[in-house]
């Protein structure tokens, strides 16, 4: 797998703040399974890349990250 873009995710209790590293595109999503799926779609559309070329990074240090942690592998 060759990574072409990194998406940084700052997890706040109710929202996920996302930023594409190369383009600097930013968006805020609700911390729900539906919004996490939309975040994945947004990342692919905004970067013009498939999910096999994207690397999603977030710190798993607080309980509010749990929903992202269990939802993301199913996307």
PQR file with spaces between the fields and no chain letter, atoms N, CA, C, O and H, PARSE charges and radii, in Angstrom:
ATOM       1  N    UNK     1       0.841   -1.176    0.000 -0.4000 1.5000
ATOM       2  CA   UNK     1       0.000    0.000    0.000 -0.0000 2.0000
ATOM       3  C    UNK     1       0.885    1.238    0.000  0.5500 1.7000
ATOM       4  O    UNK     1       1.769    1.380    0.844 -0.5500 1.4000
ATOM       5  N    UNK     2       0.645    2.116   -0.935 -0.4000 1.5000
ATOM       6  CA   UNK     2       1.385    3.371   -1.017 -0.0000 2.0000
ATOM       7  C    UNK     2       0.474    4.507   -0.563  0.5500 1.7000
ATOM       8  O    UNK     2      -0.536    4.801   -1.203 -0.5500 1.4000
ATOM       9  H    UNK     2      -0.073    2.000   -1.621  0.4000 1.0000
ATOM      10  N    UNK     3       0.841    5.140    0.545 -0.4000 1.5000
ATOM      11  CA   UNK     3       0.043    6.227    1.107 -0.0000 2.0000
ATOM      12  C    UNK     3       0.292    7.506    0.308  0.5500 1.7000
ATOM      13  O    UNK     3       1.438    7.916    0.125 -0.5500 1.4000
ATOM      14  H    UNK     3       1.662    4.901    1.065  0.4000 1.0000
ATOM      15  N    UNK     4      -0.783    8.133   -0.165 -0.4000 1.5000
ATOM      16  CA   UNK     4      -0.686    9.379   -0.926 -0.0000 2.0000
ATOM      17  C    UNK     4      -1.194   10.584   -0.141  0.5500 1.7000
ATOM      18  O    UNK     4      -0.854   11.721   -0.466 -0.5500 1.4000
ATOM      19  H    UNK     4      -1.714    7.800   -0.016  0.4000 1.0000
ATOM      20  N    UNK     5      -2.016   10.342    0.902 -0.4000 1.5000
ATOM      21  CA   UNK     5      -2.581   11.447    1.687 -0.0000 2.0000
ATOM      22  C    UNK     5      -2.826   10.970    3.105  0.5500 1.7000
ATOM      23  O    UNK     5      -3.192    9.818    3.334 -0.5500 1.4000
ATOM      24  H    UNK     5      -2.292    9.418    1.166  0.4000 1.0000
ATOM      25  N    UNK     6      -2.621   11.868    4.047 -0.4000 1.5000
ATOM      26  CA   UNK     6      -2.853   11.589    5.463 -0.0000 2.0000
ATOM      27  C    UNK     6      -3.993   12.472    5.942  0.5500 1.7000
ATOM      28  O    UNK     6      -4.018   13.676    5.686 -0.5500 1.4000
ATOM      29  H    UNK     6      -2.323   12.804    3.861  0.4000 1.0000
ATOM      30  N    UNK     7      -4.932   11.854    6.638 -0.4000 1.5000
ATOM      31  CA   UNK     7      -6.058   12.591    7.210 -0.0000 2.0000
ATOM      32  C    UNK     7      -5.898   12.561    8.725  0.5500 1.7000
ATOM      33  O    UNK     7      -5.965   11.499    9.344 -0.5500 1.4000
ATOM      34  H    UNK     7      -4.912   10.876    6.846  0.4000 1.0000
ATOM      35  N    UNK     8      -5.688   13.719    9.309 -0.4000 1.5000
ATOM      36  CA   UNK     8      -5.577   13.829   10.756 -0.0000 2.0000
ATOM      37  C    UNK     8      -6.960   14.064   11.349  0.5500 1.7000
ATOM      38  O    UNK     8      -7.730   14.883   10.847 -0.5500 1.4000
ATOM      39  H    UNK     8      -5.633   14.582    8.807  0.4000 1.0000
ATOM      40  N    UNK     9      -7.262   13.351   12.406 -0.4000 1.5000
ATOM      41  CA   UNK     9      -8.571   13.457   13.045 -0.0000 2.0000
ATOM      42  C    UNK     9      -8.381   13.823   14.512  0.5500 1.7000
ATOM      43  O    UNK     9      -7.769   13.077   15.276 -0.5500 1.4000
ATOM      44  H    UNK     9      -6.636   12.687   12.814  0.4000 1.0000
ATOM      45  N    UNK    10      -8.905   14.965   14.890 -0.4000 1.5000
ATOM      46  CA   UNK    10      -8.901   15.394   16.289 -0.0000 2.0000
ATOM      47  C    UNK    10     -10.271   15.050   16.849  0.5500 1.7000
ATOM      48  O    UNK    10     -11.291   15.572   16.399 -0.5500 1.4000
ATOM      49  H    UNK    10      -9.402   15.571   14.269  0.4000 1.0000
ATOM      50  N    UNK    11     -10.279   14.171   17.831 -0.4000 1.5000
ATOM      51  CA   UNK    11     -11.538   13.688   18.380 -0.0000 2.0000
ATOM      52  C    UNK    11     -11.954   14.526   19.578  0.5500 1.7000
ATOM      53  O    UNK    11     -11.251   14.605   20.587 -0.5500 1.4000
ATOM      54  H    UNK    11      -9.450   13.747   18.196  0.4000 1.0000
ATOM      55  N    UNK    12     -13.104   15.143   19.437 -0.4000 1.5000
ATOM      56  CA   UNK    12     -13.717   15.881   20.529 -0.0000 2.0000
ATOM      57  C    UNK    12     -14.973   15.085   20.898  0.5500 1.7000
ATOM      58  O    UNK    12     -15.446   14.291   20.085 -0.5500 1.4000
ATOM      59  H    UNK    12     -13.675   15.079   18.619  0.4000 1.0000
ATOM      60  N    UNK    13     -15.503   15.267   22.050 -0.4000 1.5000
ATOM      61  CA   UNK    13     -16.601   14.430   22.532 -0.0000 2.0000
ATOM      62  C    UNK    13     -17.728   14.256   21.516  0.5500 1.7000
ATOM      63  O    UNK    13     -18.161   13.128   21.279 -0.5500 1.4000
ATOM      64  H    UNK    13     -15.119   15.912   22.711  0.4000 1.0000
ATOM      65  N    UNK    14     -18.207   15.324   20.918 -0.4000 1.5000
ATOM      66  CA   UNK    14     -19.355   15.230   20.020 -0.0000 2.0000
ATOM      67  C    UNK    14     -18.990   15.334   18.539  0.5500 1.7000
ATOM      68  O    UNK    14     -19.816   15.028   17.679 -0.5500 1.4000
ATOM      69  H    UNK    14     -17.855   16.240   21.110  0.4000 1.0000
ATOM      70  N    UNK    15     -17.771   15.761   18.233 -0.4000 1.5000
ATOM      71  CA   UNK    15     -17.393   15.977   16.832 -0.0000 2.0000
ATOM      72  C    UNK    15     -16.004   15.419   16.532  0.5500 1.7000
ATOM      73  O    UNK    15     -15.210   15.138   17.430 -0.5500 1.4000
ATOM      74  H    UNK    15     -17.100   16.009   18.931  0.4000 1.0000
ATOM      75  N    UNK    16     -15.746   15.270   15.237 -0.4000 1.5000
ATOM      76  CA   UNK    16     -14.440   14.876   14.732 -0.0000 2.0000
ATOM      77  C    UNK    16     -13.959   16.003   13.815  0.5500 1.7000
ATOM      78  O    UNK    16     -14.603   16.297   12.808 -0.5500 1.4000
ATOM      79  H    UNK    16     -16.391   15.498   14.507  0.4000 1.0000
ATOM      80  N    UNK    17     -12.849   16.625   14.150 -0.4000 1.5000
ATOM      81  CA   UNK    17     -12.263   17.677   13.322 -0.0000 2.0000
ATOM      82  C    UNK    17     -11.238   17.011   12.415  0.5500 1.7000
ATOM      83  O    UNK    17     -10.282   16.407   12.901 -0.5500 1.4000
ATOM      84  H    UNK    17     -12.325   16.386   14.968  0.4000 1.0000
ATOM      85  N    UNK    18     -11.426   17.113   11.108 -0.4000 1.5000
ATOM      86  CA   UNK    18     -10.578   16.413   10.149 -0.0000 2.0000
ATOM      87  C    UNK    18      -9.845   17.390    9.242  0.5500 1.7000
ATOM      88  O    UNK    18     -10.370   18.440    8.872 -0.5500 1.4000
ATOM      89  H    UNK    18     -12.203   17.603   10.713  0.4000 1.0000
ATOM      90  N    UNK    19      -8.621   17.016    8.895 -0.4000 1.5000
ATOM      91  CA   UNK    19      -7.812   17.842    8.003 -0.0000 2.0000
ATOM      92  C    UNK    19      -7.001   16.941    7.082  0.5500 1.7000
ATOM      93  O    UNK    19      -6.328   16.017    7.538 -0.5500 1.4000
ATOM      94  H    UNK    19      -8.195   16.163    9.195  0.4000 1.0000
ATOM      95  N    UNK    20      -7.070   17.218    5.772 -0.4000 1.5000
ATOM      96  CA   UNK    20      -6.229   16.530    4.808 -0.0000 2.0000
ATOM      97  C    UNK    20      -4.884   17.247    4.782  0.5500 1.7000
ATOM      98  O    UNK    20      -4.821   18.461    4.592 -0.5500 1.4000
ATOM      99  H    UNK    20      -7.616   17.969    5.402  0.4000 1.0000
ATOM     100  N    UNK    21      -3.822   16.495    4.974 -0.4000 1.5000
ATOM     101  CA   UNK    21      -2.488   17.082    5.138 -0.0000 2.0000
ATOM     102  C    UNK    21      -2.040   17.878    3.919  0.5500 1.7000
ATOM     103  O    UNK    21      -1.640   19.034    4.059 -0.5500 1.4000
ATOM     104  H    UNK    21      -3.873   15.508    5.129  0.4000 1.0000
ATOM     105  N    UNK    22      -2.096   17.297    2.741 -0.4000 1.5000
ATOM     106  CA   UNK    22      -1.549   17.965    1.551 -0.0000 2.0000
ATOM     107  C    UNK    22      -2.360   19.182    1.117  0.5500 1.7000
ATOM     108  O    UNK    22      -1.797   20.245    0.856 -0.5500 1.4000
ATOM     109  H    UNK    22      -2.421   16.358    2.627  0.4000 1.0000
ATOM     110  N    UNK    23      -3.663   19.030    1.041 -0.4000 1.5000
ATOM     111  CA   UNK    23      -4.489   20.133    0.536 -0.0000 2.0000
ATOM     112  C    UNK    23      -4.882   21.125    1.620  0.5500 1.7000
ATOM     113  O    UNK    23      -5.193   22.280    1.331 -0.5500 1.4000
ATOM     114  H    UNK    23      -4.120   18.166    1.253  0.4000 1.0000
ATOM     115  N    UNK    24      -4.867   20.674    2.866 -0.4000 1.5000
ATOM     116  CA   UNK    24      -5.289   21.541    3.957 -0.0000 2.0000
ATOM     117  C    UNK    24      -6.799   21.631    4.109  0.5500 1.7000
ATOM     118  O    UNK    24      -7.297   22.395    4.936 -0.5500 1.4000
ATOM     119  H    UNK    24      -4.614   19.735    3.101  0.4000 1.0000
ATOM     120  N    UNK    25      -7.537   20.848    3.308 -0.4000 1.5000
ATOM     121  CA   UNK    25      -9.006   20.845    3.422 -0.0000 2.0000
ATOM     122  C    UNK    25      -9.402   20.407    4.831  0.5500 1.7000
ATOM     123  O    UNK    25      -8.824   19.475    5.390 -0.5500 1.4000
ATOM     124  H    UNK    25      -7.132   20.228    2.636  0.4000 1.0000
ATOM     125  N    UNK    26     -10.386   21.087    5.388 -0.4000 1.5000
ATOM     126  CA   UNK    26     -10.829   20.795    6.750 -0.0000 2.0000
ATOM     127  C    UNK    26     -12.338   20.656    6.790  0.5500 1.7000
ATOM     128  O    UNK    26     -13.058   21.291    6.018 -0.5500 1.4000
ATOM     129  H    UNK    26     -10.855   21.844    4.934  0.4000 1.0000
ATOM     130  N    UNK    27     -12.802   19.820    7.697 -0.4000 1.5000
ATOM     131  CA   UNK    27     -14.242   19.623    7.879 -0.0000 2.0000
ATOM     132  C    UNK    27     -14.478   19.092    9.288  0.5500 1.7000
ATOM     133  O    UNK    27     -13.610   18.442    9.871 -0.5500 1.4000
ATOM     134  H    UNK    27     -12.217   19.304    8.324  0.4000 1.0000
ATOM     135  N    UNK    28     -15.642   19.371    9.819 -0.4000 1.5000
ATOM     136  CA   UNK    28     -16.039   18.875   11.138 -0.0000 2.0000
ATOM     137  C    UNK    28     -17.231   17.946   10.941  0.5500 1.7000
ATOM     138  O    UNK    28     -18.184   18.288   10.240 -0.5500 1.4000
ATOM     139  H    UNK    28     -16.347   19.899    9.345  0.4000 1.0000
ATOM     140  N    UNK    29     -17.173   16.764   11.566 -0.4000 1.5000
ATOM     141  CA   UNK    29     -18.227   15.758   11.455 -0.0000 2.0000
ATOM     142  C    UNK    29     -18.727   15.386   12.841  0.5500 1.7000
ATOM     143  O    UNK    29     -17.982   15.430   13.820 -0.5500 1.4000
ATOM     144  H    UNK    29     -16.399   16.486   12.136  0.4000 1.0000
ATOM     145  N    UNK    30     -19.999   15.019   12.908 -0.4000 1.5000
ATOM     146  CA   UNK    30     -20.532   14.490   14.162 -0.0000 2.0000
ATOM     147  C    UNK    30     -19.832   13.174   14.488  0.5500 1.7000
ATOM     148  O    UNK    30     -19.360   12.478   13.588 -0.5500 1.4000
ATOM     149  H    UNK    30     -20.605   14.983   12.113  0.4000 1.0000
ATOM     150  N    UNK    31     -19.767   12.842   15.746 -0.4000 1.5000
ATOM     151  CA   UNK    31     -19.153   11.590   16.189 -0.0000 2.0000
ATOM     152  C    UNK    31     -20.237   10.503   16.242  0.5500 1.7000
ATOM     153  O    UNK    31     -20.607   10.023   17.313 -0.5500 1.4000
ATOM     154  H    UNK    31     -20.150   13.407   16.476  0.4000 1.0000
ATOM     155  N    UNK    32     -20.735   10.131   15.050 -0.4000 1.5000
ATOM     156  CA   UNK    32     -21.744    9.082   14.908 -0.0000 2.0000
ATOM     157  C    UNK    32     -21.304    8.132   13.797  0.5500 1.7000
ATOM     158  O    UNK    32     -20.510    8.528   12.944 -0.5500 1.4000
ATOM     159  H    UNK    32     -20.434   10.521   14.180  0.4000 1.0000
ATOM     160  N    UNK    33     -21.790    6.903   13.780 -0.4000 1.5000
ATOM     161  CA   UNK    33     -21.413    5.974   12.703 -0.0000 2.0000
ATOM     162  C    UNK    33     -21.728    6.518   11.310  0.5500 1.7000
ATOM     163  O    UNK    33     -20.932    6.350   10.386 -0.5500 1.4000
ATOM     164  H    UNK    33     -22.435    6.581   14.474  0.4000 1.0000
ATOM     165  N    UNK    34     -22.877    7.166   11.152 -0.4000 1.5000
ATOM     166  CA   UNK    34     -23.268    7.708    9.850 -0.0000 2.0000
ATOM     167  C    UNK    34     -22.309    8.812    9.404  0.5500 1.7000
ATOM     168  O    UNK    34     -21.897    8.856    8.245 -0.5500 1.4000
ATOM     169  H    UNK    34     -23.524    7.303   11.903  0.4000 1.0000
ATOM     170  N    UNK    35     -21.960    9.693   10.325 -0.4000 1.5000
ATOM     171  CA   UNK    35     -21.055   10.801    9.996 -0.0000 2.0000
ATOM     172  C    UNK    35     -19.634   10.297    9.745  0.5500 1.7000
ATOM     173  O    UNK    35     -18.913   10.869    8.927 -0.5500 1.4000
ATOM     174  H    UNK    35     -22.294    9.657   11.267  0.4000 1.0000
ATOM     175  N    UNK    36     -19.225    9.239   10.435 -0.4000 1.5000
ATOM     176  CA   UNK    36     -17.903    8.659   10.203 -0.0000 2.0000
ATOM     177  C    UNK    36     -17.835    8.085    8.788  0.5500 1.7000
ATOM     178  O    UNK    36     -16.816    8.229    8.112 -0.5500 1.4000
ATOM     179  H    UNK    36     -19.811    8.775   11.100  0.4000 1.0000
ATOM     180  N    UNK    37     -18.900    7.443    8.338 -0.4000 1.5000
ATOM     181  CA   UNK    37     -18.956    6.939    6.956 -0.0000 2.0000
ATOM     182  C    UNK    37     -18.892    8.110    5.972  0.5500 1.7000
ATOM     183  O    UNK    37     -18.206    8.025    4.954 -0.5500 1.4000
ATOM     184  H    UNK    37     -19.728    7.326    8.887  0.4000 1.0000
ATOM     185  N    UNK    38     -19.598    9.192    6.270 -0.4000 1.5000
ATOM     186  CA   UNK    38     -19.564   10.377    5.418 -0.0000 2.0000
ATOM     187  C    UNK    38     -18.163   10.989    5.406  0.5500 1.7000
ATOM     188  O    UNK    38     -17.710   11.481    4.372 -0.5500 1.4000
ATOM     189  H    UNK    38     -20.156    9.261    7.097  0.4000 1.0000
ATOM     190  N    UNK    39     -17.477   10.962    6.552 -0.4000 1.5000
ATOM     191  CA   UNK    39     -16.115   11.475    6.635 -0.0000 2.0000
ATOM     192  C    UNK    39     -15.188   10.694    5.693  0.5500 1.7000
ATOM     193  O    UNK    39     -14.337   11.283    5.028 -0.5500 1.4000
ATOM     194  H    UNK    39     -17.845   10.563    7.392  0.4000 1.0000
ATOM     195  N    UNK    40     -15.354    9.392    5.640 -0.4000 1.5000
ATOM     196  CA   UNK    40     -14.545    8.574    4.728 -0.0000 2.0000
ATOM     197  C    UNK    40     -14.827    8.963    3.280  0.5500 1.7000
ATOM     198  O    UNK    40     -13.898    9.121    2.487 -0.5500 1.4000
ATOM     199  H    UNK    40     -16.046    8.913    6.181  0.4000 1.0000
ATOM     200  N    UNK    41     -16.099    9.117    2.934 -0.4000 1.5000
ATOM     201  CA   UNK    41     -16.464    9.554    1.569 -0.0000 2.0000
ATOM     202  C    UNK    41     -15.896   10.932    1.259  0.5500 1.7000
ATOM     203  O    UNK    41     -15.344   11.149    0.181 -0.5500 1.4000
ATOM     204  H    UNK    41     -16.853    8.989    3.578  0.4000 1.0000
ATOM     205  N    UNK    42     -16.028   11.865    2.201 -0.4000 1.5000
ATOM     206  CA   UNK    42     -15.502   13.218    2.023 -0.0000 2.0000
ATOM     207  C    UNK    42     -13.992   13.180    1.782  0.5500 1.7000
ATOM     208  O    UNK    42     -13.475   13.895    0.923 -0.5500 1.4000
ATOM     209  H    UNK    42     -16.477   11.689    3.077  0.4000 1.0000
ATOM     210  N    UNK    43     -13.294   12.343    2.545 -0.4000 1.5000
ATOM     211  CA   UNK    43     -11.841   12.247    2.408 -0.0000 2.0000
ATOM     212  C    UNK    43     -11.446   11.766    1.024  0.5500 1.7000
ATOM     213  O    UNK    43     -10.502   12.285    0.429 -0.5500 1.4000
ATOM     214  H    UNK    43     -13.714   11.762    3.243  0.4000 1.0000
ATOM     215  N    UNK    44     -12.166   10.774    0.506 -0.4000 1.5000
ATOM     216  CA   UNK    44     -11.863   10.257   -0.830 -0.0000 2.0000
ATOM     217  C    UNK    44     -12.183   11.295   -1.904  0.5500 1.7000
ATOM     218  O    UNK    44     -11.394   11.499   -2.826 -0.5500 1.4000
ATOM     219  H    UNK    44     -12.933   10.352    0.989  0.4000 1.0000
ATOM     220  N    UNK    45     -13.342   11.953   -1.786 -0.4000 1.5000
ATOM     221  CA   UNK    45     -13.718   12.974   -2.770 -0.0000 2.0000
ATOM     222  C    UNK    45     -12.766   14.173   -2.722  0.5500 1.7000
ATOM     223  O    UNK    45     -12.334   14.663   -3.765 -0.5500 1.4000
ATOM     224  H    UNK    45     -13.983   11.787   -1.036  0.4000 1.0000
ATOM     225  N    UNK    46     -12.442   14.640   -1.531 -0.4000 1.5000
ATOM     226  CA   UNK    46     -11.598   15.824   -1.378 -0.0000 2.0000
ATOM     227  C    UNK    46     -10.164   15.584   -1.839  0.5500 1.7000
ATOM     228  O    UNK    46      -9.502   16.498   -2.330 -0.5500 1.4000
ATOM     229  H    UNK    46     -12.793   14.242   -0.683  0.4000 1.0000
ATOM     230  N    UNK    47      -9.691   14.355   -1.678 -0.4000 1.5000
ATOM     231  CA   UNK    47      -8.316   14.044   -2.066 -0.0000 2.0000
ATOM     232  C    UNK    47      -8.226   13.506   -3.489  0.5500 1.7000
ATOM     233  O    UNK    47      -7.158   13.545   -4.101 -0.5500 1.4000
ATOM     234  H    UNK    47     -10.229   13.612   -1.279  0.4000 1.0000
ATOM     235  N    UNK    48      -9.346   13.003   -4.019 -0.4000 1.5000
ATOM     236  CA   UNK    48      -9.329   12.381   -5.335 -0.0000 2.0000
ATOM     237  C    UNK    48      -8.673   11.015   -5.322  0.5500 1.7000
ATOM     238  O    UNK    48      -8.246   10.518   -6.364 -0.5500 1.4000
ATOM     239  H    UNK    48     -10.213   12.972   -3.521  0.4000 1.0000
ATOM     240  N    UNK    49      -8.589   10.401   -4.144 -0.4000 1.5000
ATOM     241  CA   UNK    49      -7.912    9.114   -3.989 -0.0000 2.0000
ATOM     242  C    UNK    49      -8.855    8.064   -3.424  0.5500 1.7000
ATOM     243  O    UNK    49      -9.841    8.397   -2.765 -0.5500 1.4000
ATOM     244  H    UNK    49      -8.936   10.805   -3.297  0.4000 1.0000
ATOM     245  N    UNK    50      -8.556    6.805   -3.679 -0.4000 1.5000
ATOM     246  CA   UNK    50      -9.304    5.704   -3.087 -0.0000 2.0000
ATOM     247  C    UNK    50      -8.836    5.462   -1.664  0.5500 1.7000
ATOM     248  O    UNK    50      -7.770    5.934   -1.268 -0.5500 1.4000
ATOM     249  H    UNK    50      -7.755    6.534   -4.213  0.4000 1.0000
ATOM     250  N    UNK    51      -9.628    4.730   -0.894 -0.4000 1.5000
ATOM     251  CA   UNK    51      -9.286    4.546    0.513 -0.0000 2.0000
ATOM     252  C    UNK    51      -8.003    3.752    0.716  0.5500 1.7000
ATOM     253  O    UNK    51      -7.406    3.816    1.790 -0.5500 1.4000
ATOM     254  H    UNK    51     -10.494    4.347   -1.215  0.4000 1.0000
ATOM     255  N    UNK    52      -7.571    3.009   -0.292 -0.4000 1.5000
ATOM     256  CA   UNK    52      -6.311    2.268   -0.161 -0.0000 2.0000
ATOM     257  C    UNK    52      -5.092    3.181   -0.247  0.5500 1.7000
ATOM     258  O    UNK    52      -3.971    2.735   -0.002 -0.5500 1.4000
ATOM     259  H    UNK    52      -8.056    2.957   -1.165  0.4000 1.0000
ATOM     260  N    UNK    53      -5.293    4.444   -0.588 -0.4000 1.5000
ATOM     261  CA   UNK    53      -4.197    5.418   -0.681 -0.0000 2.0000
ATOM     262  C    UNK    53      -4.219    6.428    0.460  0.5500 1.7000
ATOM     263  O    UNK    53      -3.372    7.320    0.521 -0.5500 1.4000
ATOM     264  H    UNK    53      -6.203    4.806   -0.787  0.4000 1.0000
ATOM     265  N    UNK    54      -5.192    6.288    1.370 -0.4000 1.5000
ATOM     266  CA   UNK    54      -5.354    7.236    2.475 -0.0000 2.0000
ATOM     267  C    UNK    54      -4.949    6.606    3.796  0.5500 1.7000
ATOM     268  O    UNK    54      -5.154    5.412    4.017 -0.5500 1.4000
ATOM     269  H    UNK    54      -5.880    5.564    1.321  0.4000 1.0000
ATOM     270  N    UNK    55      -4.380    7.409    4.660 -0.4000 1.5000
ATOM     271  CA   UNK    55      -4.047    6.970    6.009 -0.0000 2.0000
ATOM     272  C    UNK    55      -4.766    7.889    6.989  0.5500 1.7000
ATOM     273  O    UNK    55      -4.512    9.092    7.029 -0.5500 1.4000
ATOM     274  H    UNK    55      -4.214    8.379    4.480  0.4000 1.0000
ATOM     275  N    UNK    56      -5.666    7.309    7.779 -0.4000 1.5000
ATOM     276  CA   UNK    56      -6.421    8.060    8.780 -0.0000 2.0000
ATOM     277  C    UNK    56      -5.694    7.929   10.112  0.5500 1.7000
ATOM     278  O    UNK    56      -5.412    6.821   10.567 -0.5500 1.4000
ATOM     279  H    UNK    56      -5.873    6.331    7.747  0.4000 1.0000
ATOM     280  N    UNK    57      -5.397    9.054   10.727 -0.4000 1.5000
ATOM     281  CA   UNK    57      -4.656    9.046   11.989 -0.0000 2.0000
ATOM     282  C    UNK    57      -5.450    9.801   13.053  0.5500 1.7000
ATOM     283  O    UNK    57      -5.910   10.922   12.837 -0.5500 1.4000
ATOM     284  H    UNK    57      -5.626    9.955   10.358  0.4000 1.0000
ATOM     285  N    UNK    58      -5.595    9.156   14.199 -0.4000 1.5000
ATOM     286  CA   UNK    58      -6.210    9.818   15.352 -0.0000 2.0000
ATOM     287  C    UNK    58      -5.615    9.227   16.613  0.5500 1.7000
ATOM     288  O    UNK    58      -5.138    8.092   16.617 -0.5500 1.4000
ATOM     289  H    UNK    58      -5.221    8.245   14.374  0.4000 1.0000
ATOM     290  N    UNK    59      -5.648   10.001   17.674 -0.4000 1.5000
ATOM     291  CA   UNK    59      -5.132    9.487   18.940 -0.0000 2.0000
ATOM     292  C    UNK    59      -6.262    8.793   19.688  0.5500 1.7000
ATOM     293  O    UNK    59      -7.336    9.361   19.882 -0.5500 1.4000
ATOM     294  H    UNK    59      -6.035   10.923   17.671  0.4000 1.0000
ATOM     295  N    UNK    60      -6.010    7.590   20.092 -0.4000 1.5000
ATOM     296  CA   UNK    60      -7.013    6.812   20.808 -0.0000 2.0000
ATOM     297  C    UNK    60      -6.710    6.917   22.294  0.5500 1.7000
ATOM     298  O    UNK    60      -6.209    5.974   22.906 -0.5500 1.4000
ATOM     299  H    UNK    60      -5.137    7.128   19.933  0.4000 1.0000
ATOM     300  N    UNK    61      -7.020    8.074   22.866 -0.4000 1.5000
ATOM     301  CA   UNK    61      -6.650    8.312   24.259 -0.0000 2.0000
ATOM     302  C    UNK    61      -7.831    8.616   25.169  0.5500 1.7000
ATOM     303  O    UNK    61      -7.691    8.631   26.392 -0.5500 1.4000
ATOM     304  H    UNK    61      -7.427    8.841   22.369  0.4000 1.0000
ATOM     305  N    UNK    62      -8.971    8.853   24.586 -0.4000 1.5000
ATOM     306  CA   UNK    62     -10.134    9.206   25.407 -0.0000 2.0000
ATOM     307  C    UNK    62     -11.325    8.348   25.002  0.5500 1.7000
ATOM     308  O    UNK    62     -11.370    7.871   23.868 -0.5500 1.4000
ATOM     309  H    UNK    62      -9.086    8.840   23.592  0.4000 1.0000
ATOM     310  N    UNK    63     -12.285    8.139   25.888 -0.4000 1.5000
ATOM     311  CA   UNK    63     -13.437    7.281   25.570 -0.0000 2.0000
ATOM     312  C    UNK    63     -14.231    7.713   24.337  0.5500 1.7000
ATOM     313  O    UNK    63     -14.846    6.868   23.688 -0.5500 1.4000
ATOM     314  H    UNK    63     -12.248    8.526   26.810  0.4000 1.0000
ATOM     315  N    UNK    64     -14.237    8.997   23.999 -0.4000 1.5000
ATOM     316  CA   UNK    64     -15.036    9.430   22.845 -0.0000 2.0000
ATOM     317  C    UNK    64     -14.443    8.945   21.519  0.5500 1.7000
ATOM     318  O    UNK    64     -15.095    9.071   20.482 -0.5500 1.4000
ATOM     319  H    UNK    64     -13.737    9.684   24.526  0.4000 1.0000
ATOM     320  N    UNK    65     -13.231    8.398   21.526 -0.4000 1.5000
ATOM     321  CA   UNK    65     -12.617    7.825   20.314 -0.0000 2.0000
ATOM     322  C    UNK    65     -13.162    6.436   20.015  0.5500 1.7000
ATOM     323  O    UNK    65     -12.984    5.927   18.909 -0.5500 1.4000
ATOM     324  H    UNK    65     -12.702    8.295   22.369  0.4000 1.0000
ATOM     325  N    UNK    66     -13.818    5.822   20.981 -0.4000 1.5000
ATOM     326  CA   UNK    66     -14.253    4.438   20.831 -0.0000 2.0000
ATOM     327  C    UNK    66     -15.137    4.226   19.610  0.5500 1.7000
ATOM     328  O    UNK    66     -14.944    3.253   18.880 -0.5500 1.4000
ATOM     329  H    UNK    66     -13.963    6.235   21.880  0.4000 1.0000
ATOM     330  N    UNK    67     -16.090    5.099   19.371 -0.4000 1.5000
ATOM     331  CA   UNK    67     -17.001    4.954   18.232 -0.0000 2.0000
ATOM     332  C    UNK    67     -16.235    4.988   16.913  0.5500 1.7000
ATOM     333  O    UNK    67     -16.517    4.191   16.018 -0.5500 1.4000
ATOM     334  H    UNK    67     -16.246    5.889   19.964  0.4000 1.0000
ATOM     335  N    UNK    68     -15.278    5.894   16.781 -0.4000 1.5000
ATOM     336  CA   UNK    68     -14.441    5.953   15.581 -0.0000 2.0000
ATOM     337  C    UNK    68     -13.627    4.670   15.442  0.5500 1.7000
ATOM     338  O    UNK    68     -13.515    4.121   14.346 -0.5500 1.4000
ATOM     339  H    UNK    68     -15.049    6.542   17.508  0.4000 1.0000
ATOM     340  N    UNK    69     -13.070    4.199   16.526 -0.4000 1.5000
ATOM     341  CA   UNK    69     -12.234    3.002   16.528 -0.0000 2.0000
ATOM     342  C    UNK    69     -13.003    1.764   16.069  0.5500 1.7000
ATOM     343  O    UNK    69     -12.461    0.947   15.325 -0.5500 1.4000
ATOM     344  H    UNK    69     -13.162    4.645   17.417  0.4000 1.0000
ATOM     345  N    UNK    70     -14.268    1.612   16.502 -0.4000 1.5000
ATOM     346  CA   UNK    70     -15.021    0.421   16.117 -0.0000 2.0000
ATOM     347  C    UNK    70     -15.712    0.563   14.760  0.5500 1.7000
ATOM     348  O    UNK    70     -16.014   -0.444   14.120 -0.5500 1.4000
ATOM     349  H    UNK    70     -14.709    2.276   17.106  0.4000 1.0000
ATOM     350  N    UNK    71     -15.968    1.791   14.309 -0.4000 1.5000
ATOM     351  CA   UNK    71     -16.671    2.016   13.045 -0.0000 2.0000
ATOM     352  C    UNK    71     -15.729    2.013   11.847  0.5500 1.7000
ATOM     353  O    UNK    71     -16.064    1.452   10.803 -0.5500 1.4000
ATOM     354  H    UNK    71     -15.723    2.610   14.828  0.4000 1.0000
ATOM     355  N    UNK    72     -14.573    2.620   11.976 -0.4000 1.5000
ATOM     356  CA   UNK    72     -13.674    2.822   10.840 -0.0000 2.0000
ATOM     357  C    UNK    72     -13.282    1.544   10.101  0.5500 1.7000
ATOM     358  O    UNK    72     -13.259    1.567    8.870 -0.5500 1.4000
ATOM     359  H    UNK    72     -14.300    3.075   12.824  0.4000 1.0000
ATOM     360  N    UNK    73     -12.974    0.439   10.763 -0.4000 1.5000
ATOM     361  CA   UNK    73     -12.573   -0.757   10.000 -0.0000 2.0000
ATOM     362  C    UNK    73     -13.656   -1.307    9.073  0.5500 1.7000
ATOM     363  O    UNK    73     -13.346   -2.038    8.132 -0.5500 1.4000
ATOM     364  H    UNK    73     -12.993    0.420   11.763  0.4000 1.0000
ATOM     365  N    UNK    74     -14.895   -0.974    9.319 -0.4000 1.5000
ATOM     366  CA   UNK    74     -15.998   -1.495    8.499 -0.0000 2.0000
ATOM     367  C    UNK    74     -16.269   -0.637    7.252  0.5500 1.7000
ATOM     368  O    UNK    74     -17.125   -0.995    6.443 -0.5500 1.4000
ATOM     369  H    UNK    74     -15.147   -0.381   10.083  0.4000 1.0000
ATOM     370  N    UNK    75     -15.573    0.464    7.086 -0.4000 1.5000
ATOM     371  CA   UNK    75     -15.835    1.354    5.959 -0.0000 2.0000
ATOM     372  C    UNK    75     -15.159    0.877    4.696  0.5500 1.7000
ATOM     373  O    UNK    75     -15.280    1.517    3.651 -0.5500 1.4000
ATOM     374  H    UNK    75     -14.878    0.756    7.744  0.4000 1.0000
